[in-house]
Amino acid sequence: MAVREEVYGYFIPSVTLIGIGAAKEIPGKIKALGGSKPLVVTDKGITGAGITKQITDLLEAAGMPCVVYDETIPNPTDKNVHDGVDIYKAEGCDSLITLGGGSSHDCGKGIGLVVANGGKIHDFEGVDQSTKPMPPYVAVNTTAGTASEMTRFCIITDTSRKVKMAIVDWRVTPGVALDDPLLMMGMPPALTAATGMDALTHAVEAYVSTIATPMTDSAAEKAIELIATHLRPAVANGQDIVAREGMCYAQYLAGMAFNNASLGHVHAMAHQLGGFYDLPHGECNAILLPHVERFNLIAKMDRFAKIAQLMGENTEGLSTRDAAELALTAIQNLSKDIGIPAGLIELGKRYGKEVKAEDIDTMTANAQKDACGLTNPRTPKDMDVAAIYKAAL
Ligand SMILES: [Fe+2]
């Protein structure tokens, strides 16, 4: 590794609990952090699936009162955050539990920021704008995953400006992150596939990021290997506890990598598809991933060759270039095997949206402004981004 004249931080929850039955630890951990009446932030889907009740039953059994806010919507809004803050204050809560995939954690992180620091959620847009610590906070993951249960990122939609505010603040990192595969068993195959490919994208983008370090590399490498091993079986059979647990570790490791090495143009471009057509994040990433990495290939040829090996491809006797190409093949094969649509038009049709070539220029302009692109290993011109969107149609 070459010496670089920069200092790299490493952000991670103080405590992480991973494994079958880890959820039982929630009341004890809230108590250990000094909480006695948590606000449980979640969404109607989680409540409908019976998971919220599992958690409130655990709290009740431990003699701990709680209040549930389950109005969080996908792409949570400033209104969600402020409603949650009002309930937190009115009910006299003193701690937070967030329960879900990405949205509940983002919403709960926002609630914690405002409760602790005052003001509005909009005040915290940008990097490290808070000055006071969050309330005691346990984040419980139900997908595998966004890794939002362990990151310092909080994305909240500003409803008046109609933009997603990126809040990057080390204080929103949960005190305790919890991944219990038993909470993930009910995830349907399509969601398992989409969230798993999101995790693969996190690992790959962090691995080829311009600010990768040995610490993020080790996490990314293991994440890629685990996803290649466990994602297919987890999609094939949601009750496969070994695969579910493997994906818990994989997505967490991918989170360790991207929470500290950031991402790249897959996310920069996928965000625009999310904003423009409201298409799901994981599948947008999955479709864009091989196309963006084909463009990136010349920047980090040796790293792509390593990704091929980690994904189980036989690279023996191959040139670095040929081995690197195999990484793209491995990613495409995995996507295909788990039912990810071949292109963006097909993806749009699945969700009743028409993805149109004439929107590419606008999405390209916005993708070029997305902060995720800053650490992409190759700097694309507008025409390159447009060509990638086109190839992914
Ligand atoms: Fe992501």
Residues whose N, C-alpha, C, O or C-beta is under 5 A from the ligand:
A	BS01	LIG	D198
